[in-house]
Amino acid sequence: MAKSKFKFDDRAVKKVVQQGVKKMADDLTRALNGLTVRYKGKSLEQIKPEIQRVWAKHSGGGSISDPELTQFAEQIQAGGRVTVRMK
């Protein structure tokens, strides 16, 4: 059997992952800010399900914690902008 000369590049993998996470955060930020026009001034009960829908769509089915959901909903309700940052 021939030996493989495959070498795992940990830094390259981390870089690709970080780029993917940044793109997802940017996509979520754009999509959530798109809700502001329609939901400014609406109740949190109307806004929260839309945030959850957008979050799941742009995160591959992921969910958002209730404190973050409420914070984003309040910003959208007030006509403000949100920024998604991944840790």
PDB file of N, CA, C and O in Angstrom:
ATOM      1  N   MET A   1       0.839  -1.174   0.000  1.00  0.00           N
ATOM      2  CA  MET A   1       0.000   0.000   0.000  1.00  0.00           C
ATOM      3  C   MET A   1       0.889   1.245   0.000  1.00  0.00           C
ATOM      4  O   MET A   1       1.851   1.322   0.764  1.00  0.00           O
ATOM      5  N   ALA A   2       0.569   2.215  -0.854  1.00  0.00           N
ATOM      6  CA  ALA A   2       1.353   3.442  -0.970  1.00  0.00           C
ATOM      7  C   ALA A   2       1.048   4.374   0.190  1.00  0.00           C
ATOM      8  O   ALA A   2      -0.092   4.483   0.643  1.00  0.00           O
ATOM      9  N   LYS A   3       2.083   5.035   0.653  1.00  0.00           N
ATOM     10  CA  LYS A   3       1.904   6.007   1.725  1.00  0.00           C
ATOM     11  C   LYS A   3       1.323   7.303   1.155  1.00  0.00           C
ATOM     12  O   LYS A   3       1.689   7.737   0.063  1.00  0.00           O
ATOM     13  N   SER A   4       0.443   7.890   1.892  1.00  0.00           N
ATOM     14  CA  SER A   4      -0.146   9.160   1.494  1.00  0.00           C
ATOM     15  C   SER A   4       0.711  10.289   2.044  1.00  0.00           C
ATOM     16  O   SER A   4       1.221  10.204   3.161  1.00  0.00           O
ATOM     17  N   LYS A   5       0.866  11.338   1.263  1.00  0.00           N
ATOM     18  CA  LYS A   5       1.644  12.491   1.708  1.00  0.00           C
ATOM     19  C   LYS A   5       0.728  13.650   2.089  1.00  0.00           C
ATOM     20  O   LYS A   5       1.106  14.819   2.015  1.00  0.00           O
ATOM     21  N   PHE A   6      -0.479  13.293   2.493  1.00  0.00           N
ATOM     22  CA  PHE A   6      -1.447  14.302   2.904  1.00  0.00           C
ATOM     23  C   PHE A   6      -1.000  14.954   4.200  1.00  0.00           C
ATOM     24  O   PHE A   6      -0.652  14.272   5.164  1.00  0.00           O
ATOM     25  N   LYS A   7      -1.011  16.256   4.215  1.00  0.00           N
ATOM     26  CA  LYS A   7      -0.668  17.004   5.421  1.00  0.00           C
ATOM     27  C   LYS A   7      -1.837  17.925   5.751  1.00  0.00           C
ATOM     28  O   LYS A   7      -2.243  18.736   4.919  1.00  0.00           O
ATOM     29  N   PHE A   8      -2.366  17.805   6.931  1.00  0.00           N
ATOM     30  CA  PHE A   8      -3.494  18.593   7.377  1.00  0.00           C
ATOM     31  C   PHE A   8      -3.002  19.982   7.761  1.00  0.00           C
ATOM     32  O   PHE A   8      -2.115  20.116   8.604  1.00  0.00           O
ATOM     33  N   ASP A   9      -3.569  21.010   7.152  1.00  0.00           N
ATOM     34  CA  ASP A   9      -3.183  22.393   7.425  1.00  0.00           C
ATOM     35  C   ASP A   9      -4.230  23.022   8.334  1.00  0.00           C
ATOM     36  O   ASP A   9      -5.240  23.546   7.863  1.00  0.00           O
ATOM     37  N   ASP A  10      -3.984  22.966   9.624  1.00  0.00           N
ATOM     38  CA  ASP A  10      -4.928  23.457  10.625  1.00  0.00           C
ATOM     39  C   ASP A  10      -5.240  24.940  10.432  1.00  0.00           C
ATOM     40  O   ASP A  10      -6.394  25.348  10.558  1.00  0.00           O
ATOM     41  N   ARG A  11      -4.244  25.733  10.132  1.00  0.00           N
ATOM     42  CA  ARG A  11      -4.469  27.172   9.937  1.00  0.00           C
ATOM     43  C   ARG A  11      -5.371  27.434   8.741  1.00  0.00           C
ATOM     44  O   ARG A  11      -6.240  28.304   8.799  1.00  0.00           O
ATOM     45  N   ALA A  12      -5.176  26.698   7.669  1.00  0.00           N
ATOM     46  CA  ALA A  12      -6.000  26.889   6.476  1.00  0.00           C
ATOM     47  C   ALA A  12      -7.457  26.521   6.761  1.00  0.00           C
ATOM     48  O   ALA A  12      -8.377  27.206   6.313  1.00  0.00           O
ATOM     49  N   VAL A  13      -7.656  25.445   7.505  1.00  0.00           N
ATOM     50  CA  VAL A  13      -9.016  25.030   7.849  1.00  0.00           C
ATOM     51  C   VAL A  13      -9.677  26.090   8.730  1.00  0.00           C
ATOM     52  O   VAL A  13     -10.833  26.445   8.502  1.00  0.00           O
ATOM     53  N   LYS A  14      -8.968  26.593   9.719  1.00  0.00           N
ATOM     54  CA  LYS A  14      -9.509  27.634  10.593  1.00  0.00           C
ATOM     55  C   LYS A  14      -9.871  28.882   9.796  1.00  0.00           C
ATOM     56  O   LYS A  14     -10.895  29.514  10.057  1.00  0.00           O
ATOM     57  N   LYS A  15      -9.038  29.233   8.833  1.00  0.00           N
ATOM     58  CA  LYS A  15      -9.300  30.417   8.013  1.00  0.00           C
ATOM     59  C   LYS A  15     -10.575  30.242   7.201  1.00  0.00           C
ATOM     60  O   LYS A  15     -11.395  31.157   7.125  1.00  0.00           O
ATOM     61  N   VAL A  16     -10.744  29.081   6.601  1.00  0.00           N
ATOM     62  CA  VAL A  16     -11.944  28.808   5.800  1.00  0.00           C
ATOM     63  C   VAL A  16     -13.189  28.838   6.682  1.00  0.00           C
ATOM     64  O   VAL A  16     -14.218  29.390   6.292  1.00  0.00           O
ATOM     65  N   VAL A  17     -13.093  28.248   7.862  1.00  0.00           N
ATOM     66  CA  VAL A  17     -14.222  28.244   8.794  1.00  0.00           C
ATOM     67  C   VAL A  17     -14.565  29.670   9.207  1.00  0.00           C
ATOM     68  O   VAL A  17     -15.738  30.043   9.222  1.00  0.00           O
ATOM     69  N   GLN A  18     -13.555  30.470   9.540  1.00  0.00           N
ATOM     70  CA  GLN A  18     -13.795  31.857   9.944  1.00  0.00           C
ATOM     71  C   GLN A  18     -14.454  32.652   8.817  1.00  0.00           C
ATOM     72  O   GLN A  18     -15.340  33.470   9.066  1.00  0.00           O
ATOM     73  N   GLN A  19     -14.024  32.414   7.589  1.00  0.00           N
ATOM     74  CA  GLN A  19     -14.625  33.103   6.446  1.00  0.00           C
ATOM     75  C   GLN A  19     -16.091  32.715   6.294  1.00  0.00           C
ATOM     76  O   GLN A  19     -16.937  33.563   6.009  1.00  0.00           O
ATOM     77  N   GLY A  20     -16.391  31.430   6.484  1.00  0.00           N
ATOM     78  CA  GLY A  20     -17.771  30.962   6.392  1.00  0.00           C
ATOM     79  C   GLY A  20     -18.651  31.552   7.478  1.00  0.00           C
ATOM     80  O   GLY A  20     -19.794  31.933   7.223  1.00  0.00           O
ATOM     81  N   VAL A  21     -18.121  31.626   8.682  1.00  0.00           N
ATOM     82  CA  VAL A  21     -18.865  32.192   9.803  1.00  0.00           C
ATOM     83  C   VAL A  21     -19.108  33.683   9.571  1.00  0.00           C
ATOM     84  O   VAL A  21     -20.200  34.183   9.845  1.00  0.00           O
ATOM     85  N   LYS A  22     -18.100  34.394   9.069  1.00  0.00           N
ATOM     86  CA  LYS A  22     -18.265  35.823   8.788  1.00  0.00           C
ATOM     87  C   LYS A  22     -19.324  36.048   7.716  1.00  0.00           C
ATOM     88  O   LYS A  22     -20.147  36.956   7.833  1.00  0.00           O
ATOM     89  N   LYS A  23     -19.304  35.222   6.672  1.00  0.00           N
ATOM     90  CA  LYS A  23     -20.311  35.347   5.606  1.00  0.00           C
ATOM     91  C   LYS A  23     -21.713  35.100   6.158  1.00  0.00           C
ATOM     92  O   LYS A  23     -22.651  35.820   5.816  1.00  0.00           O
ATOM     93  N   MET A  24     -21.858  34.087   7.008  1.00  0.00           N
ATOM     94  CA  MET A  24     -23.163  33.803   7.576  1.00  0.00           C
ATOM     95  C   MET A  24     -23.632  34.976   8.445  1.00  0.00           C
ATOM     96  O   MET A  24     -24.801  35.355   8.384  1.00  0.00           O
ATOM     97  N   ALA A  25     -22.745  35.547   9.243  1.00  0.00           N
ATOM     98  CA  ALA A  25     -23.103  36.696  10.084  1.00  0.00           C
ATOM     99  C   ALA A  25     -23.505  37.890   9.220  1.00  0.00           C
ATOM    100  O   ALA A  25     -24.473  38.586   9.527  1.00  0.00           O
ATOM    101  N   ASP A  26     -22.766  38.122   8.148  1.00  0.00           N
ATOM    102  CA  ASP A  26     -23.088  39.229   7.235  1.00  0.00           C
ATOM    103  C   ASP A  26     -24.449  39.007   6.572  1.00  0.00           C
ATOM    104  O   ASP A  26     -25.246  39.939   6.468  1.00  0.00           O
ATOM    105  N   ASP A  27     -24.716  37.777   6.125  1.00  0.00           N
ATOM    106  CA  ASP A  27     -25.998  37.445   5.500  1.00  0.00           C
ATOM    107  C   ASP A  27     -27.148  37.631   6.493  1.00  0.00           C
ATOM    108  O   ASP A  27     -28.195  38.177   6.146  1.00  0.00           O
ATOM    109  N   LEU A  28     -26.942  37.172   7.729  1.00  0.00           N
ATOM    110  CA  LEU A  28     -27.974  37.339   8.759  1.00  0.00           C
ATOM    111  C   LEU A  28     -28.219  38.809   9.058  1.00  0.00           C
ATOM    112  O   LEU A  28     -29.367  39.229   9.200  1.00  0.00           O
ATOM    113  N   THR A  29     -27.160  39.589   9.153  1.00  0.00           N
ATOM    114  CA  THR A  29     -27.298  41.017   9.421  1.00  0.00           C
ATOM    115  C   THR A  29     -28.135  41.687   8.336  1.00  0.00           C
ATOM    116  O   THR A  29     -29.055  42.447   8.639  1.00  0.00           O
ATOM    117  N   ARG A  30     -27.814  41.404   7.065  1.00  0.00           N
ATOM    118  CA  ARG A  30     -28.563  41.992   5.948  1.00  0.00           C
ATOM    119  C   ARG A  30     -30.033  41.575   5.983  1.00  0.00           C
ATOM    120  O   ARG A  30     -30.926  42.408   5.832  1.00  0.00           O
ATOM    121  N   ALA A  31     -30.273  40.287   6.183  1.00  0.00           N
ATOM    122  CA  ALA A  31     -31.646  39.778   6.174  1.00  0.00           C
ATOM    123  C   ALA A  31     -32.461  40.345   7.337  1.00  0.00           C
ATOM    124  O   ALA A  31     -33.620  40.720   7.159  1.00  0.00           O
ATOM    125  N   LEU A  32     -31.867  40.408   8.510  1.00  0.00           N
ATOM    126  CA  LEU A  32     -32.591  40.940   9.665  1.00  0.00           C
ATOM    127  C   LEU A  32     -32.865  42.430   9.510  1.00  0.00           C
ATOM    128  O   LEU A  32     -33.946  42.899   9.868  1.00  0.00           O
ATOM    129  N   ASN A  33     -31.913  43.171   8.987  1.00  0.00           N
ATOM    130  CA  ASN A  33     -32.143  44.593   8.764  1.00  0.00           C
ATOM    131  C   ASN A  33     -33.193  44.828   7.694  1.00  0.00           C
ATOM    132  O   ASN A  33     -33.838  45.877   7.673  1.00  0.00           O
ATOM    133  N   GLY A  34     -33.368  43.864   6.808  1.00  0.00           N
ATOM    134  CA  GLY A  34     -34.428  43.950   5.805  1.00  0.00           C
ATOM    135  C   GLY A  34     -35.820  43.904   6.418  1.00  0.00           C
ATOM    136  O   GLY A  34     -36.787  44.326   5.785  1.00  0.00           O
ATOM    137  N   LEU A  35     -35.933  43.401   7.633  1.00  0.00           N
ATOM    138  CA  LEU A  35     -37.229  43.338   8.313  1.00  0.00           C
ATOM    139  C   LEU A  35     -37.662  44.691   8.871  1.00  0.00           C
ATOM    140  O   LEU A  35     -38.843  44.889   9.156  1.00  0.00           O
ATOM    141  N   THR A  36     -36.736  45.611   9.027  1.00  0.00           N
ATOM    142  CA  THR A  36     -37.029  46.893   9.685  1.00  0.00           C
ATOM    143  C   THR A  36     -38.122  47.671   8.961  1.00  0.00           C
ATOM    144  O   THR A  36     -39.015  48.217   9.610  1.00  0.00           O
ATOM    145  N   VAL A  37     -38.074  47.732   7.653  1.00  0.00           N
ATOM    146  CA  VAL A  37     -39.065  48.513   6.900  1.00  0.00           C
ATOM    147  C   VAL A  37     -40.482  48.001   7.180  1.00  0.00           C
ATOM    148  O   VAL A  37     -41.405  48.789   7.384  1.00  0.00           O
ATOM    149  N   ARG A  38     -40.638  46.704   7.188  1.00  0.00           N
ATOM    150  CA  ARG A  38     -41.969  46.105   7.348  1.00  0.00           C
ATOM    151  C   ARG A  38     -42.423  46.066   8.814  1.00  0.00           C
ATOM    152  O   ARG A  38     -43.616  46.181   9.093  1.00  0.00           O
ATOM    153  N   TYR A  39     -41.495  45.906   9.734  1.00  0.00           N
ATOM    154  CA  TYR A  39     -41.874  45.649  11.121  1.00  0.00           C
ATOM    155  C   TYR A  39     -41.601  46.797  12.094  1.00  0.00           C
ATOM    156  O   TYR A  39     -41.845  46.651  13.292  1.00  0.00           O
ATOM    157  N   LYS A  40     -41.110  47.916  11.614  1.00  0.00           N
ATOM    158  CA  LYS A  40     -40.906  49.073  12.489  1.00  0.00           C
ATOM    159  C   LYS A  40     -42.246  49.460  13.120  1.00  0.00           C
ATOM    160  O   LYS A  40     -43.243  49.645  12.423  1.00  0.00           O
ATOM    161  N   GLY A  41     -42.253  49.577  14.444  1.00  0.00           N
ATOM    162  CA  GLY A  41     -43.463  49.967  15.150  1.00  0.00           C
ATOM    163  C   GLY A  41     -44.430  48.837  15.452  1.00  0.00           C
ATOM    164  O   GLY A  41     -45.423  49.051  16.147  1.00  0.00           O
ATOM    165  N   LYS A  42     -44.165  47.638  14.946  1.00  0.00           N
ATOM    166  CA  LYS A  42     -45.042  46.478  15.200  1.00  0.00           C
ATOM    167  C   LYS A  42     -44.725  45.886  16.569  1.00  0.00           C
ATOM    168  O   LYS A  42     -43.717  46.226  17.190  1.00  0.00           O
ATOM    169  N   SER A  43     -45.589  45.009  17.022  1.00  0.00           N
ATOM    170  CA  SER A  43     -45.387  44.382  18.333  1.00  0.00           C
ATOM    171  C   SER A  43     -44.262  43.353  18.271  1.00  0.00           C
ATOM    172  O   SER A  43     -43.974  42.785  17.218  1.00  0.00           O
ATOM    173  N   LEU A  44     -43.635  43.130  19.419  1.00  0.00           N
ATOM    174  CA  LEU A  44     -42.571  42.126  19.500  1.00  0.00           C
ATOM    175  C   LEU A  44     -43.098  40.745  19.128  1.00  0.00           C
ATOM    176  O   LEU A  44     -42.365  39.936  18.558  1.00  0.00           O
ATOM    177  N   GLU A  45     -44.360  40.468  19.444  1.00  0.00           N
ATOM    178  CA  GLU A  45     -44.959  39.178  19.118  1.00  0.00           C
ATOM    179  C   GLU A  45     -45.063  38.962  17.606  1.00  0.00           C
ATOM    180  O   GLU A  45     -45.057  37.821  17.144  1.00  0.00           O
ATOM    181  N   GLN A  46     -45.157  40.038  16.843  1.00  0.00           N
ATOM    182  CA  GLN A  46     -45.182  39.937  15.380  1.00  0.00           C
ATOM    183  C   GLN A  46     -43.769  39.811  14.813  1.00  0.00           C
ATOM    184  O   GLN A  46     -43.553  39.125  13.813  1.00  0.00           O
ATOM    185  N   ILE A  47     -42.830  40.465  15.446  1.00  0.00           N
ATOM    186  CA  ILE A  47     -41.465  40.526  14.923  1.00  0.00           C
ATOM    187  C   ILE A  47     -40.673  39.253  15.236  1.00  0.00           C
ATOM    188  O   ILE A  47     -39.955  38.749  14.373  1.00  0.00           O
ATOM    189  N   LYS A  48     -40.794  38.739  16.433  1.00  0.00           N
ATOM    190  CA  LYS A  48     -39.982  37.597  16.858  1.00  0.00           C
ATOM    191  C   LYS A  48     -40.089  36.376  15.943  1.00  0.00           C
ATOM    192  O   LYS A  48     -39.061  35.782  15.616  1.00  0.00           O
ATOM    193  N   PRO A  49     -41.298  35.976  15.514  1.00  0.00           N
ATOM    194  CA  PRO A  49     -41.358  34.810  14.614  1.00  0.00           C
ATOM    195  C   PRO A  49     -40.640  35.045  13.280  1.00  0.00           C
ATOM    196  O   PRO A  49     -40.073  34.120  12.699  1.00  0.00           O
ATOM    197  N   GLU A  50     -40.673  36.281  12.809  1.00  0.00           N
ATOM    198  CA  GLU A  50     -39.978  36.600  11.552  1.00  0.00           C
ATOM    199  C   GLU A  50     -38.470  36.527  11.730  1.00  0.00           C
ATOM    200  O   GLU A  50     -37.757  36.050  10.847  1.00  0.00           O
ATOM    201  N   ILE A  51     -37.989  36.997  12.866  1.00  0.00           N
ATOM    202  CA  ILE A  51     -36.553  36.898  13.143  1.00  0.00           C
ATOM    203  C   ILE A  51     -36.151  35.432  13.212  1.00  0.00           C
ATOM    204  O   ILE A  51     -35.129  35.041  12.648  1.00  0.00           O
ATOM    205  N   GLN A  52     -36.949  34.621  13.899  1.00  0.00           N
ATOM    206  CA  GLN A  52     -36.646  33.191  13.999  1.00  0.00           C
ATOM    207  C   GLN A  52     -36.632  32.539  12.620  1.00  0.00           C
ATOM    208  O   GLN A  52     -35.773  31.706  12.332  1.00  0.00           O
ATOM    209  N   ARG A  53     -37.583  32.917  11.770  1.00  0.00           N
ATOM    210  CA  ARG A  53     -37.644  32.355  10.411  1.00  0.00           C
ATOM    211  C   ARG A  53     -36.397  32.725   9.616  1.00  0.00           C
ATOM    212  O   ARG A  53     -35.777  31.870   8.983  1.00  0.00           O
ATOM    213  N   VAL A  54     -36.036  34.001   9.653  1.00  0.00           N
ATOM    214  CA  VAL A  54     -34.858  34.476   8.925  1.00  0.00           C
ATOM    215  C   VAL A  54     -33.601  33.813   9.480  1.00  0.00           C
ATOM    216  O   VAL A  54     -32.724  33.401   8.721  1.00  0.00           O
ATOM    217  N   TRP A  55     -33.517  33.713  10.793  1.00  0.00           N
ATOM    218  CA  TRP A  55     -32.342  33.118  11.430  1.00  0.00           C
ATOM    219  C   TRP A  55     -32.180  31.662  10.980  1.00  0.00           C
ATOM    220  O   TRP A  55     -31.087  31.241  10.601  1.00  0.00           O
ATOM    221  N   ALA A  56     -33.265  30.905  11.024  1.00  0.00           N
ATOM    222  CA  ALA A  56     -33.208  29.489  10.631  1.00  0.00           C
ATOM    223  C   ALA A  56     -32.816  29.360   9.158  1.00  0.00           C
ATOM    224  O   ALA A  56     -32.023  28.492   8.796  1.00  0.00           O
ATOM    225  N   LYS A  57     -33.369  30.216   8.324  1.00  0.00           N
ATOM    226  CA  LYS A  57     -33.089  30.161   6.883  1.00  0.00           C
ATOM    227  C   LYS A  57     -31.611  30.426   6.592  1.00  0.00           C
ATOM    228  O   LYS A  57     -31.004  29.731   5.777  1.00  0.00           O
ATOM    229  N   HIS A  58     -31.042  31.413   7.243  1.00  0.00           N
ATOM    230  CA  HIS A  58     -29.675  31.830   6.937  1.00  0.00           C
ATOM    231  C   HIS A  58     -28.606  31.150   7.789  1.00  0.00           C
ATOM    232  O   HIS A  58     -27.413  31.383   7.594  1.00  0.00           O
ATOM    233  N   SER A  59     -29.030  30.311   8.729  1.00  0.00           N
ATOM    234  CA  SER A  59     -28.049  29.613   9.562  1.00  0.00           C
ATOM    235  C   SER A  59     -28.151  28.099   9.415  1.00  0.00           C
ATOM    236  O   SER A  59     -27.631  27.350  10.242  1.00  0.00           O
ATOM    237  N   GLY A  60     -28.813  27.663   8.376  1.00  0.00           N
ATOM    238  CA  GLY A  60     -28.934  26.226   8.146  1.00  0.00           C
ATOM    239  C   GLY A  60     -29.816  25.537   9.169  1.00  0.00           C
ATOM    240  O   GLY A  60     -29.572  24.383   9.524  1.00  0.00           O
ATOM    241  N   GLY A  61     -30.836  26.229   9.646  1.00  0.00           N
ATOM    242  CA  GLY A  61     -31.761  25.637  10.600  1.00  0.00           C
ATOM    243  C   GLY A  61     -31.441  25.936  12.044  1.00  0.00           C
ATOM    244  O   GLY A  61     -32.070  25.380  12.945  1.00  0.00           O
ATOM    245  N   GLY A  62     -30.476  26.804  12.282  1.00  0.00           N
ATOM    246  CA  GLY A  62     -30.085  27.142  13.649  1.00  0.00           C
ATOM    247  C   GLY A  62     -31.143  27.960  14.365  1.00  0.00           C
ATOM    248  O   GLY A  62     -32.099  28.438  13.754  1.00  0.00           O
ATOM    249  N   SER A  63     -30.961  28.114  15.653  1.00  0.00           N
ATOM    250  CA  SER A  63     -31.911  28.894  16.448  1.00  0.00           C
ATOM    251  C   SER A  63     -31.166  30.040  17.141  1.00  0.00           C
ATOM    252  O   SER A  63     -29.936  30.064  17.204  1.00  0.00           O
ATOM    253  N   ILE A  64     -31.931  30.960  17.642  1.00  0.00           N
ATOM    254  CA  ILE A  64     -31.400  32.139  18.317  1.00  0.00           C
ATOM    255  C   ILE A  64     -31.896  32.120  19.760  1.00  0.00           C
ATOM    256  O   ILE A  64     -33.032  31.726  20.023  1.00  0.00           O
ATOM    257  N   SER A  65     -31.057  32.539  20.680  1.00  0.00           N
ATOM    258  CA  SER A  65     -31.454  32.537  22.096  1.00  0.00           C
ATOM    259  C   SER A  65     -32.509  33.624  22.335  1.00  0.00           C
ATOM    260  O   SER A  65     -32.569  34.616  21.608  1.00  0.00           O
ATOM    261  N   ASP A  66     -33.332  33.422  23.356  1.00  0.00           N
ATOM    262  CA  ASP A  66     -34.401  34.380  23.641  1.00  0.00           C
ATOM    263  C   ASP A  66     -33.882  35.777  23.951  1.00  0.00           C
ATOM    264  O   ASP A  66     -34.462  36.748  23.464  1.00  0.00           O
ATOM    265  N   PRO A  67     -32.810  35.930  24.744  1.00  0.00           N
ATOM    266  CA  PRO A  67     -32.328  37.305  24.978  1.00  0.00           C
ATOM    267  C   PRO A  67     -31.898  38.017  23.685  1.00  0.00           C
ATOM    268  O   PRO A  67     -32.187  39.200  23.504  1.00  0.00           O
ATOM    269  N   GLU A  68     -31.216  37.305  22.799  1.00  0.00           N
ATOM    270  CA  GLU A  68     -30.807  37.917  21.527  1.00  0.00           C
ATOM    271  C   GLU A  68     -32.021  38.200  20.648  1.00  0.00           C
ATOM    272  O   GLU A  68     -32.104  39.248  20.008  1.00  0.00           O
ATOM    273  N   LEU A  69     -32.960  37.258  20.623  1.00  0.00           N
ATOM    274  CA  LEU A  69     -34.184  37.430  19.842  1.00  0.00           C
ATOM    275  C   LEU A  69     -34.912  38.698  20.278  1.00  0.00           C
ATOM    276  O   LEU A  69     -35.328  39.501  19.443  1.00  0.00           O
ATOM    277  N   THR A  70     -35.060  38.872  21.567  1.00  0.00           N
ATOM    278  CA  THR A  70     -35.749  40.051  22.097  1.00  0.00           C
ATOM    279  C   THR A  70     -34.978  41.325  21.771  1.00  0.00           C
ATOM    280  O   THR A  70     -35.572  42.334  21.389  1.00  0.00           O
ATOM    281  N   GLN A  71     -33.665  41.280  21.921  1.00  0.00           N
ATOM    282  CA  GLN A  71     -32.838  42.459  21.626  1.00  0.00           C
ATOM    283  C   GLN A  71     -32.974  42.863  20.158  1.00  0.00           C
ATOM    284  O   GLN A  71     -33.166  44.039  19.851  1.00  0.00           O
ATOM    285  N   PHE A  72     -32.877  41.894  19.255  1.00  0.00           N
ATOM    286  CA  PHE A  72     -33.024  42.202  17.833  1.00  0.00           C
ATOM    287  C   PHE A  72     -34.431  42.715  17.524  1.00  0.00           C
ATOM    288  O   PHE A  72     -34.598  43.662  16.756  1.00  0.00           O
ATOM    289  N   ALA A  73     -35.433  42.086  18.124  1.00  0.00           N
ATOM    290  CA  ALA A  73     -36.821  42.502  17.881  1.00  0.00           C
ATOM    291  C   ALA A  73     -37.045  43.939  18.338  1.00  0.00           C
ATOM    292  O   ALA A  73     -37.717  44.712  17.654  1.00  0.00           O
ATOM    293  N   GLU A  74     -36.487  44.297  19.485  1.00  0.00           N
ATOM    294  CA  GLU A  74     -36.639  45.663  19.987  1.00  0.00           C
ATOM    295  C   GLU A  74     -35.957  46.667  19.057  1.00  0.00           C
ATOM    296  O   GLU A  74     -36.487  47.754  18.826  1.00  0.00           O
ATOM    297  N   GLN A  75     -34.794  46.313  18.525  1.00  0.00           N
ATOM    298  CA  GLN A  75     -34.091  47.203  17.590  1.00  0.00           C
ATOM    299  C   GLN A  75     -34.907  47.391  16.310  1.00  0.00           C
ATOM    300  O   GLN A  75     -35.048  48.509  15.814  1.00  0.00           O
ATOM    301  N   ILE A  76     -35.436  46.299  15.786  1.00  0.00           N
ATOM    302  CA  ILE A  76     -36.238  46.371  14.553  1.00  0.00           C
ATOM    303  C   ILE A  76     -37.509  47.173  14.822  1.00  0.00           C
ATOM    304  O   ILE A  76     -37.898  48.007  14.005  1.00  0.00           O
ATOM    305  N   GLN A  77     -38.149  46.933  15.943  1.00  0.00           N
ATOM    306  CA  GLN A  77     -39.365  47.649  16.322  1.00  0.00           C
ATOM    307  C   GLN A  77     -39.118  49.157  16.365  1.00  0.00           C
ATOM    308  O   GLN A  77     -39.973  49.945  15.960  1.00  0.00           O
ATOM    309  N   ALA A  78     -37.946  49.552  16.856  1.00  0.00           N
ATOM    310  CA  ALA A  78     -37.603  50.972  16.984  1.00  0.00           C
ATOM    311  C   ALA A  78     -37.099  51.562  15.659  1.00  0.00           C
ATOM    312  O   ALA A  78     -36.827  52.760  15.575  1.00  0.00           O
ATOM    313  N   GLY A  79     -36.976  50.729  14.639  1.00  0.00           N
ATOM    314  CA  GLY A  79     -36.498  51.220  13.342  1.00  0.00           C
ATOM    315  C   GLY A  79     -34.987  51.254  13.262  1.00  0.00           C
ATOM    316  O   GLY A  79     -34.424  51.853  12.346  1.00  0.00           O
ATOM    317  N   GLY A  80     -34.327  50.618  14.211  1.00  0.00           N
ATOM    318  CA  GLY A  80     -32.871  50.600  14.237  1.00  0.00           C
ATOM    319  C   GLY A  80     -32.274  49.476  13.406  1.00  0.00           C
ATOM    320  O   GLY A  80     -32.986  48.718  12.748  1.00  0.00           O
ATOM    321  N   ARG A  81     -30.978  49.389  13.451  1.00  0.00           N
ATOM    322  CA  ARG A  81     -30.259  48.363  12.718  1.00  0.00           C
ATOM    323  C   ARG A  81     -29.657  47.374  13.702  1.00  0.00           C
ATOM    324  O   ARG A  81     -29.350  47.717  14.843  1.00  0.00           O
ATOM    325  N   VAL A  82     -29.494  46.148  13.242  1.00  0.00           N
ATOM    326  CA  VAL A  82     -28.861  45.113  14.061  1.00  0.00           C
ATOM    327  C   VAL A  82     -27.590  44.655  13.381  1.00  0.00           C
ATOM    328  O   VAL A  82     -27.434  44.782  12.166  1.00  0.00           O
ATOM    329  N   THR A  83     -26.687  44.121  14.177  1.00  0.00           N
ATOM    330  CA  THR A  83     -25.459  43.542  13.659  1.00  0.00           C
ATOM    331  C   THR A  83     -25.279  42.190  14.323  1.00  0.00           C
ATOM    332  O   THR A  83     -25.290  42.080  15.549  1.00  0.00           O
ATOM    333  N   VAL A  84     -25.114  41.164  13.502  1.00  0.00           N
ATOM    334  CA  VAL A  84     -24.899  39.808  14.012  1.00  0.00           C
ATOM    335  C   VAL A  84     -23.400  39.570  14.061  1.00  0.00           C
ATOM    336  O   VAL A  84     -22.691  39.763  13.074  1.00  0.00           O
ATOM    337  N   ARG A  85     -22.930  39.145  15.235  1.00  0.00           N
ATOM    338  CA  ARG A  85     -21.518  38.804  15.413  1.00  0.00           C
ATOM    339  C   ARG A  85     -21.442  37.380  15.944  1.00  0.00           C
ATOM    340  O   ARG A  85     -22.094  37.034  16.929  1.00  0.00           O
ATOM    341  N   MET A  86     -20.661  36.588  15.298  1.00  0.00           N
ATOM    342  CA  MET A  86     -20.497  35.204  15.736  1.00  0.00           C
ATOM    343  C   MET A  86     -19.251  35.120  16.628  1.00  0.00           C
ATOM    344  O   MET A  86     -18.239  35.769  16.362  1.00  0.00           O
ATOM    345  N   LYS A  87     -19.342  34.328  17.665  1.00  0.00           N
ATOM    346  CA  LYS A  87     -18.222  34.168  18.582  1.00  0.00           C
ATOM    347  C   LYS A  87     -17.334  33.040  18.140  1.00  0.00           C
ATOM    348  O   LYS A  87     -16.331  32.752  18.792  1.00  0.00           O
TER     349      LYS A  87
END
